[in-house]
């Protein structure tokens, strides 16, 4: 298995796209001139998603998507 990166943009492939393919297929694509060999580490770096740290600032209010269980219970009691 080889990792290759597109060096030219085509209708089917975006510039800089990295794929992992068989040795024979990779050799044919690189000979065509639209692809170049890259290291496996470069291919792996695309597979892992970077962890984003969320920072909360003072005074920032998060939007609620729905009501909590406690709020729902209070609503039921008030309706009765």
ROBA-821030 format. One line per 8 residues: number of its first residue (from 1); for each residue x, y, z of N, C-alpha, C, O, CB. Coordinates in Angstrom, 3 decimals. Glycine has a CB too. Layout:
REM residues N
NUM> X:Y:Z:X:Y:Z:X:Y:Z:X:Y:Z:X:Y:Z  ...
This chain:
REM residues 80
1> 0.846:-1.185:0.000:0.000:0.000:0.000:0.888:1.243:0.000:1.904:1.312:0.692:-0.961:0.001:1.226  0.470:2.213:-0.795:1.188:3.480:-0.906:0.231:4.633:-0.679:-0.970:4.513:-0.922:1.870:3.609:-2.281  0.762:5.741:-0.216:-0.015:6.964:-0.039:0.409:7.938:-1.122:1.598:8.167:-1.344:0.188:7.579:1.390  -0.591:8.511:-1.796:-0.301:9.465:-2.854:-1.157:10.718:-2.676:-2.247:10.676:-2.106:-0.546:8.831:-4.238  -0.627:11.836:-3.184:-1.288:13.133:-3.041:-1.448:13.748:-4.425:-0.525:13.714:-5.239:-0.479:14.084:-2.096  -2.624:14.310:-4.685:-2.838:14.932:-5.989:-2.088:16.257:-6.052:-2.127:17.059:-5.119:-4.349:15.147:-6.258  -1.403:16.468:-7.178:-0.646:17.702:-7.369:-1.313:18.596:-8.406:-0.912:19.743:-8.605:0.791:17.388:-7.791  -2.342:18.054:-9.067:-3.121:18.831:-10.025:-4.593:18.587:-9.757:-4.991:17.475:-9.411:-2.752:18.461:-11.491
9> -5.395:19.616:-9.914:-6.835:19.480:-9.690:-7.513:19.033:-10.984:-7.238:19.553:-12.065:-7.448:20.819:-9.185  -8.410:18.048:-10.841:-9.211:17.580:-11.971:-10.676:17.636:-11.566:-11.010:18.075:-10.465:-8.800:16.131:-12.405  -11.545:17.189:-12.463:-12.973:17.180:-12.139:-13.291:16.193:-11.020:-14.204:16.427:-10.228:-13.792:16.837:-13.379  -12.547:15.095:-10.950:-12.824:14.054:-9.963:-12.039:14.233:-8.665:-12.455:13.728:-7.622:-12.514:12.704:-10.553  -10.913:14.942:-8.712:-10.012:15.009:-7.559:-9.661:16.454:-7.241:-9.360:17.245:-8.135:-8.731:14.196:-7.821  -9.704:16.786:-5.965:-9.307:18.130:-5.521:-7.800:18.189:-5.328:-7.163:17.172:-5.056:-10.031:18.517:-4.207  -7.239:19.366:-5.468:-5.818:19.579:-5.277:-5.447:19.292:-3.822:-6.090:19.809:-2.908:-5.423:21.017:-5.672  -4.421:18.478:-3.600:-3.954:18.172:-2.248:-4.649:16.992:-1.603:-4.361:16.677:-0.448:-4.128:19.358:-1.385
17> -5.552:16.327:-2.304:-6.251:15.165:-1.748:-5.266:14.013:-1.596:-4.492:13.734:-2.511:-7.451:14.746:-2.651  -5.290:13.340:-0.441:-4.380:12.229:-0.168:-5.191:10.945:-0.059:-6.192:10.884:0.654:-3.558:12.479:1.133  -4.736:9.911:-0.786:-5.405:8.606:-0.725:-4.375:7.512:-0.480:-3.180:7.700:-0.705:-6.193:8.324:-2.033  -4.855:6.381:-0.021:-4.008:5.205:0.181:-4.499:4.147:-0.793:-5.687:3.825:-0.812:-4.053:4.685:1.680  -3.601:3.608:-1.597:-3.990:2.680:-2.646:-2.916:1.601:-2.821:-1.870:1.645:-2.174:-4.226:3.432:-3.972  -3.184:0.648:-3.692:-2.234:-0.445:-3.931:-0.985:0.080:-4.624:-1.000:1.160:-5.215:-2.885:-1.560:-4.777  0.091:-0.689:-4.549:1.361:-0.284:-5.160:1.222:-0.074:-6.663:1.721:0.911:-7.209:2.438:-1.330:-4.882  0.541:-1.002:-7.328:0.400:-0.936:-8.785:-0.415:0.287:-9.212:-0.033:1.003:-10.138:-0.263:-2.217:-9.312
25> -1.526:0.516:-8.539:-2.385:1.652:-8.860:-1.655:2.970:-8.595:-1.754:3.917:-9.376:-3.691:1.589:-8.043  -0.920:3.014:-7.481:-0.173:4.222:-7.138:0.898:4.503:-8.186:1.093:5.653:-8.578:0.466:4.087:-5.745  1.590:3.466:-8.641:2.643:3.638:-9.621:2.072:4.206:-10.932:2.679:5.085:-11.545:3.357:2.299:-9.876  0.913:3.706:-11.355:0.278:4.195:-12.579:-0.134:5.667:-12.446:0.071:6.462:-13.363:-0.947:3.332:-12.920  -0.711:6.013:-11.309:-1.171:7.383:-11.107:-0.012:8.366:-11.030:-0.107:9.472:-11.562:-2.004:7.473:-9.845  1.086:7.981:-10.374:2.248:8.865:-10.260:2.896:9.057:-11.633:3.346:10.155:-11.960:3.277:8.290:-9.248  2.944:7.997:-12.431:3.505:8.113:-13.788:2.679:9.069:-14.643:3.217:9.719:-15.539:3.573:6.731:-14.465  1.370:9.159:-14.372:0.496:10.056:-15.119:0.798:11.525:-14.882:0.467:12.369:-15.714:-0.927:9.782:-14.766
33> 1.423:11.840:-13.756:1.830:13.214:-13.487:0.878:14.015:-12.617:1.207:15.133:-12.222:2.005:13.918:-14.757  -0.289:13.476:-12.309:-1.243:14.203:-11.468:-1.093:13.871:-9.990:-1.727:14.512:-9.152:-2.655:13.902:-11.910  -0.273:12.888:-9.654:-0.119:12.423:-8.274:1.359:12.358:-7.908:2.217:12.242:-8.783:-0.784:11.039:-8.081  1.655:12.434:-6.597:3.014:12.293:-6.078:2.951:11.468:-4.799:1.957:11.506:-4.074:3.677:13.693:-5.815  4.017:10.724:-4.530:4.080:9.923:-3.316:4.224:10.830:-2.091:4.904:11.854:-2.141:5.251:8.921:-3.389  3.572:10.437:-0.989:3.730:11.133:0.289:3.894:10.089:1.384:3.641:8.905:1.162:2.510:12.070:0.586  4.313:10.524:2.554:4.531:9.592:3.653:3.202:9.152:4.271:2.177:9.820:4.137:5.427:10.230:4.722  3.256:8.031:4.934:2.060:7.505:5.598:1.636:8.427:6.748:0.448:8.528:7.055:2.319:6.070:6.126
41> 2.591:9.091:7.375:2.273:10.014:8.470:1.408:11.167:7.983:0.523:11.629:8.703:3.557:10.557:9.105  1.658:11.632:6.768:0.849:12.725:6.209:-0.583:12.246:5.987:-1.533:12.990:6.229:1.461:13.243:4.874  -0.738:11.011:5.529:-2.071:10.426:5.314:-2.786:10.231:6.648:-3.981:10.502:6.762:-1.963:9.073:4.563  -2.053:9.762:7.658:-2.639:9.548:8.982:-3.071:10.856:9.623:-4.068:10.890:10.345:-1.648:8.835:9.889  -2.345:11.922:9.373:-2.684:13.209:9.990:-4.044:13.702:9.510:-4.716:14.439:10.232:-1.604:14.258:9.678  -4.464:13.315:8.316:-5.787:13.698:7.822:-6.881:12.866:8.460:-8.016:13.328:8.576:-5.851:13.557:6.309  -6.565:11.657:8.874:-7.563:10.764:9.455:-7.941:11.162:10.876:-9.072:10.935:11.305:-7.052:9.342:9.443  -7.013:11.748:11.600:-7.311:12.146:12.979:-7.840:13.569:12.980:-7.324:14.436:12.275:-6.050:12.027:13.886
49> -8.865:13.801:13.771:-9.430:15.138:13.864:-8.779:15.863:15.043:-8.668:15.290:16.127:-10.983:15.081:14.025  -8.361:17.074:14.858:-7.731:17.811:15.948:-8.749:18.129:17.045:-9.908:18.440:16.770:-7.091:19.108:15.421  -8.289:18.043:18.285:-9.164:18.352:19.408:-9.217:19.864:19.591:-8.188:20.537:19.650:-8.676:17.652:20.708  -10.424:20.375:19.676:-10.620:21.808:19.841:-11.017:22.082:21.277:-11.972:21.504:21.793:-11.690:22.349:18.858  -10.278:22.964:21.909:-10.603:23.314:23.291:-11.639:24.417:23.281:-11.496:25.422:22.585:-9.338:23.752:24.079  -12.687:24.213:24.065:-13.729:25.227:24.168:-13.441:26.082:25.390:-13.268:25.578:26.500:-15.146:24.582:24.256  -13.394:27.367:25.162:-13.158:28.292:26.261:-14.423:29.090:26.501:-15.030:29.616:25.568:-11.958:29.230:25.962  -14.810:29.173:27.755:-15.986:29.953:28.118:-15.513:31.270:28.726:-14.646:31.295:29.599:-16.908:29.166:29.114
57> -16.084:32.327:28.261:-15.741:33.640:28.778:-16.780:34.073:29.787:-17.934:33.647:29.732:-15.627:34.666:27.643  -16.365:34.919:30.705:-17.294:35.401:31.723:-18.393:36.202:31.054:-18.132:37.023:30.175:-16.565:36.256:32.787  -19.611:35.960:31.472:-20.739:36.695:30.931:-21.322:36.060:29.677:-22.363:36.498:29.187:-20.327:38.096:30.634  -20.668:35.040:29.158:-21.175:34.377:27.958:-22.306:33.436:28.356:-22.177:32.680:29.319:-20.041:33.601:27.221  -23.389:33.478:27.633:-24.543:32.653:27.937:-24.724:31.645:26.815:-24.755:32.003:25.638:-25.819:33.515:28.124  -24.842:30.375:27.199:-25.064:29.334:26.200:-26.554:29.207:25.930:-27.382:29.349:26.830:-24.474:27.980:26.666  -26.875:28.939:24.682:-28.274:28.751:24.323:-28.717:27.342:24.711:-27.979:26.375:24.523:-28.491:28.997:22.808  -29.922:27.240:25.250:-30.453:25.937:25.620:-31.215:25.363:24.441:-31.926:26.079:23.736:-31.361:26.037:26.868
65> -31.060:24.060:24.234:-31.777:23.402:23.148:-33.165:22.978:23.592:-34.080:22.902:22.772:-30.996:22.193:22.646  -33.331:22.709:24.847:-34.618:22.277:25.360:-34.683:22.503:26.851:-33.785:23.103:27.442:-34.871:20.809:25.031  -35.741:22.023:27.448:-35.921:22.210:28.881:-35.346:21.018:29.627:-35.334:19.894:29.125:-37.413:22.402:29.230  -34.868:21.289:30.837:-34.329:20.223:31.662:-35.481:19.433:32.290:-36.633:19.866:32.267:-33.389:20.795:32.755  -35.154:18.294:32.839:-36.168:17.452:33.475:-36.846:18.187:34.625:-38.049:18.055:34.849:-35.540:16.147:33.982  -36.049:18.957:35.340:-36.585:19.700:36.479:-37.617:20.727:36.013:-38.670:20.883:36.631:-35.449:20.396:37.253  -37.309:21.422:34.927:-38.238:22.415:34.389:-39.518:21.760:33.887:-40.606:22.306:34.071:-37.576:23.205:33.260  -39.401:20.598:33.255:-40.581:19.888:32.771:-41.486:19.449:33.924:-42.710:19.523:33.809:-40.161:18.673:31.944
73> -40.896:18.992:35.039:-41.675:18.575:36.198:-42.423:19.758:36.789:-43.593:19.643:37.154:-40.771:17.934:37.256  -41.743:20.898:36.881:-42.375:22.078:37.427:-43.553:22.535:36.555:-44.578:22.982:37.068:-41.352:23.198:37.568  -43.393:22.417:35.229:-44.481:22.778:34.309:-45.692:21.870:34.501:-46.829:22.340:34.517:-43.999:22.702:32.852  -45.450:20.593:34.644:-46.547:19.626:34.843:-47.302:19.937:36.137:-48.531:19.881:36.177:-45.997:18.170:34.880  -46.552:20.265:37.197:-47.194:20.576:38.483:-48.025:21.856:38.386:-49.117:21.941:38.948:-46.134:20.718:39.594  -47.504:22.835:37.679:-48.213:24.108:37.588:-49.486:23.988:36.703:-50.437:24.746:36.894:-47.265:25.194:37.022  -49.503:23.066:35.764:-50.661:22.866:34.894:-51.802:22.167:35.648:-52.970:22.365:35.313:-50.260:22.043:33.654  -51.481:21.365:36.645:-52.503:20.616:37.388:-53.243:21.476:38.297:-54.139:21.007:38.999:-51.914:19.505:38.153
